Amino acid sequence: MERYHDTQADPLPLRSPYHEAERQRLEQLTAEFLAKGGEIQQIGHQMRDKYTFVLNPSRSPVYAHLFAPTAPLVPEQPKPQVRELTAQAKPERKVPAALLDARTLAARLIVQAALDATPEQAAKAVGISAKHARQLMRDFNIKFHRQR
């Protein structure tokens, strides 16, 4: 033990003459207090009856994964929620999208991204497939704020 700390500075042991003298003094003071008519109220366990503290393991970050519902063997595919396009997102097409060049289509996709449309909604509004729209987004580095 001397390798890690100096045992000379350790506190007194639990059973020492000093502790025994202090215990005798406290017993004498307690007896005098009771002789004068004082009462000692012990509350220890009474506090437990009034207040209970229970950890909810299902809300604990340590154990919450044990209470999570298990996934079924065949997961159900959620139905995609199709949002109606706003009036701003429906352009009037004078020239079919198939005849337009990539720069024009990319410009139209950028406009749809600025109007806060999803890539699928933007592709539908421009008149191209979602796959074609994703390719144009990669080619022209177009970022959509909403993905779905």
GUDRENVEX-25435 format. One record per residue (C-alpha): x, y, z. Coordinates in Angstrom, 1 decimal, always signed. Each point is the difference from the previous one (the first is absolute). Layout:
      xx      yy      zz
       X       Y       Z
...
! end
This chain:
      xx      yy      zz
    +0.0    +0.0    +0.0
    +2.9    +2.3    +0.6
    +0.7    +0.0    -3.7
    -3.3    +1.9    -0.7
    -0.4    +2.2    +3.1
    +1.5    +0.7    +3.3
    -1.8    -1.9    +2.8
    +1.2    +2.4    +2.6
    -2.6    +2.6    -1.2
    -2.9    -2.5    +0.1
    -3.0    +0.9    +2.2
    -0.5    -1.7    +3.3
    -1.3    -3.5    -0.1
    -3.7    -0.6    +0.9
    +0.8    -1.5    +3.4
    +2.4    +2.4    +1.7
    +0.1    +1.4    +3.6
    -0.9    +3.4    -1.4
    -3.2    -1.4    -1.7
    -0.9    -1.9    +3.2
    +0.3    +3.2    +2.0
    -2.2    +1.9    -2.4
    -2.6    -2.7    +0.0
    -0.1    +0.2    +3.9
    -0.4    +3.7    -0.2
    -2.9    -0.2    -2.5
    -1.7    -2.6    +2.1
    +0.3    +2.2    +3.1
    -1.4    +3.0    -1.9
    -2.9    -2.1    -1.3
    -0.8    -1.3    +3.5
    +0.0    +3.6    +1.4
    -2.3    +1.2    -2.8
    -2.5    -2.8    +0.7
    +0.2    +0.6    +3.7
    -1.0    +3.7    -0.5
    -3.2    -1.2    -1.8
    +1.3    +0.1    -3.6
    -1.3    -2.4    -2.6
    +1.8    -1.6    -2.9
    -2.0    -0.5    -3.2
    +1.5    -2.5    -2.3
    -1.1    +0.3    -3.6
    +2.3    -2.3    -2.0
    -2.5    -2.5    -1.5
    -3.0    +2.3    +0.2
    +1.4    +2.1    -2.9
    +0.0    -3.1    -2.3
    -3.7    -0.5    +0.5
    -0.8    +3.5    -1.1
    +2.3    +0.3    -3.0
    +0.8    -2.8    -2.4
    +2.5    +0.3    -2.7
    -0.3    -2.6    -2.8
    +2.0    -0.1    -3.1
    -2.0    -0.7    -3.1
    +2.3    -2.3    -2.0
    -2.0    +0.4    -3.2
    +0.9    +3.7    +0.0
    +3.6    -0.5    +1.0
    +2.6    +0.3    -2.8
    +1.8    -3.0    +1.4
    -3.0    -2.4    +0.0
    -2.4    +1.5    -2.5
    +1.1    -2.3    -2.8
    -1.2    -3.0    +2.0
    -3.5    +1.3    +0.0
    -0.2    +1.1    -3.6
    -2.5    -1.9    -2.1
    +1.5    -2.6    -2.1
    -0.2    +0.3    -3.7
    -2.3    -2.5    -1.7
    +1.7    -2.6    -2.2
    -1.5    +1.6    -3.1
    +0.0    +3.7    +0.4
    -3.0    +1.9    -1.3
    +0.8    +2.5    -2.7
    -1.3    +3.4    +0.9
    -2.2    +1.5    -2.6
    +1.7    +3.1    -1.4
    -1.9    +3.1    +0.7
    -0.5    +1.9    -3.2
    -0.4    +3.7    +0.6
    -2.0    +2.1    -2.5
    +2.2    +2.4    -2.0
    -0.5    +3.6    +0.7
    -1.2    +2.4    -2.7
    +3.6    +1.4    -0.2
    +1.5    -3.4    -0.6
    -2.1    -0.7    -3.2
    +1.7    +1.8    -2.9
    -1.7    +0.4    -3.3
    +1.8    -2.1    -2.5
    +0.1    +1.4    -3.5
    +2.8    -2.4    -1.2
    +0.0    -3.6    +1.1
    +2.7    -0.9    +2.5
    +1.5    -2.6    -2.3
    +1.0    +2.7    -2.4
    +1.7    +2.3    +2.5
    +3.7    -0.1    +0.7
    +1.6    -1.0    +3.3
    +0.8    +3.6    +1.1
    -3.7    +1.1    -0.4
    -1.2    -3.0    +1.9
    +2.6    +0.6    +2.7
    -1.2    +3.6    +0.3
    -3.6    -1.1    +0.4
    +1.1    -2.5    +2.7
    +1.9    +2.9    +1.8
    -3.2    +2.0    -0.1
    -2.0    -2.9    +1.5
    +2.7    -0.4    +2.7
    -0.4    +3.7    +0.9
    -3.8    -0.6    +0.2
    +0.7    -2.6    +2.7
    -1.2    -3.0    -2.1
    +1.4    -3.5    +0.5
    +2.0    -1.5    -2.9
    -2.9    -2.2    -0.9
    -2.4    +2.9    -0.1
    +2.5    +2.1    -2.0
    +0.4    -2.8    -2.5
    -3.7    -0.3    -0.4
    -0.4    +3.8    -0.4
    +2.8    +0.2    -2.6
    -1.3    -3.0    -1.9
    +2.9    -2.4    +0.3
    +0.5    -3.3    +1.9
    +1.3    +0.0    +3.5
    +3.1    -1.9    -1.2
    +0.7    +2.6    -2.6
    -0.5    +2.7    +2.6
    +2.5    -1.7    +2.4
    +2.6    -0.2    -2.8
    -0.4    +3.7    -0.7
    +0.3    +0.8    +3.7
    +3.3    -1.9    +0.1
    +1.3    +1.6    -3.2
    -0.9    +3.6    +0.9
    +0.5    -0.4    +3.8
    -3.6    +1.0    +0.9
    -0.9    -0.2    +3.6
    -3.6    -0.5    +1.2
    -0.9    +1.0    +3.6
    -2.7    -2.6    +0.1
    +0.6    -3.6    -1.1
    -3.4    -1.5    +0.7
! end
